[in-house]
Amino acid sequence: MFNLPEGTPIDEKISVESGSIQPFDHGVISTWIGRRKTPTGHRLVRAGRIVAWVAESGKGKLLLAGKDARLRLEDLESK
């Protein structure tokens, strides 16, 4: 995966539940697993809502987007 530009850190608890409103208007929520140097996926936020997902497939250098990426991130975070 790749890094996205860092913004202002948020001290509030962030919920990635479906339909939740984020404590910031625009930005990205990155998901990290293990001790990797790069994230495994990103959630893109616009107007306080998660509007897009991008994630590694776990099989080579394939990227997932949309519903497939959302399901992959939810699966990784549940472990």
ABEGO torsion letter per residue (X at the ends): XBBBBBBBBBABBBBABBGBBBABABEBBBBBBEABABBABBBBBBGGBBABBBBBAGBEABBBBEAAAAAAAAAAAAX
